[in-house]
């Protein structure tokens, strides 16, 4: 069987493009009025870079030394985990206790496997293999304070952390036990797909095969498994595994189109669903054209609905909406800071244009967005959006006394839709910088609580920092795509802030607030700090590129999978 997913008509793709926003409804977008393409030269098109990666010897040595410091940070945090939480999921770095919040199968170890390999920590990796070889996925041990919390493995988190970690480590090491365990785990999870439309439920008991639907069908939790099952099918040749990914992709749009509501987001409820549209296309060696179509239609919707620019500092941000009238919340989530990296990845790897889409077969709302974006050079527009958004994400760090960014910023409600501003800039002859791309400087917050709206153009809605990787992920991709060292320097400042604010004697702790210096610590070291935050920092600083973006695709937990070459046969 050739790995060419079986998709339906462009009308089906259009439904997917709208449906990918949490829930699908009919919505109204004003048609654009541009009569000619945006005249913006793009040196990012077709994968080229405006800056070359030519570092002198002194600079190379500096960045390699910084990468080694990140290796030291990983050994510190992982060593604390092994000392105080071995056999459990995560370390509580202040109380020196352990917690089982992801099945009790050593999630921090599984999430760390490919980080160890990329950093050359072969002794730690070898020790982990002996633990994984004896792993029993049939018993689930969630507990807090000695009390069992759940008997079901959360499908989404188990897939991206455990299964993704096993598959990526197998791809980098070739160790057969990792593939065997990945196959075993995926098989145990597959009862989650036994639904009317083949979309996975919230949780599955991996011992009995019983399932639970959970509270609600969050888009990110049902549309973030295609990469893992596709890659597993690719390396095992299993038609059973292949059918799971194939069915999810083929039924997602139809299933989502039947729901009602008006919420739109690229944040917590939907982030990785957007991410996997592009990445599934790249992973399959650009064979899965339907996912590319859905990605383009989805980004059209983001650009026409969710992108705003602030009135004073010209900060570009992406938000979400509430209600039937699509009222923007003007919340700028830290979780949304993966999005500039996704845009840059797409602009770097794709010939971005809408010519593959037949507008006559689109629904009315997708059609309106299509015609509004059609006049633009999409490679330039996507890359401009990536630059502006990545800069705004960085500024929410640089503005804070702690040097770290808040969980949610409340942006100025007087902000303008970005596309409106871009169209006006274009009509006025493109004088001055493009909206959202003016030169920015940090403005350190002078208060110890929530920031006043002016002159920052935002207030702090949620002040926590949970050791999150999204901003660093985008800085890493921006550096690899553009070669501009400013992205590395910004990442280095964030790393120094993490060391200063979050380091404990045995690991790293989240912060209760980023608006004070020092910030008050929280007794929490998530496994993704090892899997994502430190990995992306290392890849940002190291001069050699062990996982180039034209050969690997990262899952949403930063586990890299090799891109397919040729077609795949399954049995």
Protein Blocks (a to p, Z undefined) as FASTA:
>chain_A
ZZddddddfklmmmmmmmmnopacdddddddfbfbdcddddfkgghiafbdcddcfklmm
mmmmmmmmmmmmmmmmmmmmmmmmgoiabdcfklopacdfehonopmlmmmmmmmmmnop
aklmmmmmmmmmmpcfkbccddeehiafbfcdcfklmmmmmmmmmmmmmmmnopaklmmm
mmmmmmmmmmmmmcfkopacfbdcfknopacebjbdcfklmmgmklmmmmmmmmnopakl
mmmmmmmmmmmmmmmmmpgcjbdcfbfmlmmmmmmmmmmmmmnoomammlmmmmmmmmmm
mmmmmgccdfklopacddddedjkopafkiacfklmmmmmmmmmmmmmpccdfklpcfkl
pcfklmmmmmmmmmpcfklmmmmmmmmmmmmmmmmmmmpmnlpacfbdcddfkbccfklm
mmmmmmnopgajdehiaccdddddfbfbdcdfblnlpacfblcdehiaklmmmmmmmmmm
nopaklmmmmmmmmmmmmmmmpcfkbccddfbfkbccddddddddfklmmmmmmmmmmmm
pmbdfbcfklbccdfkopacdddehjdddZZ
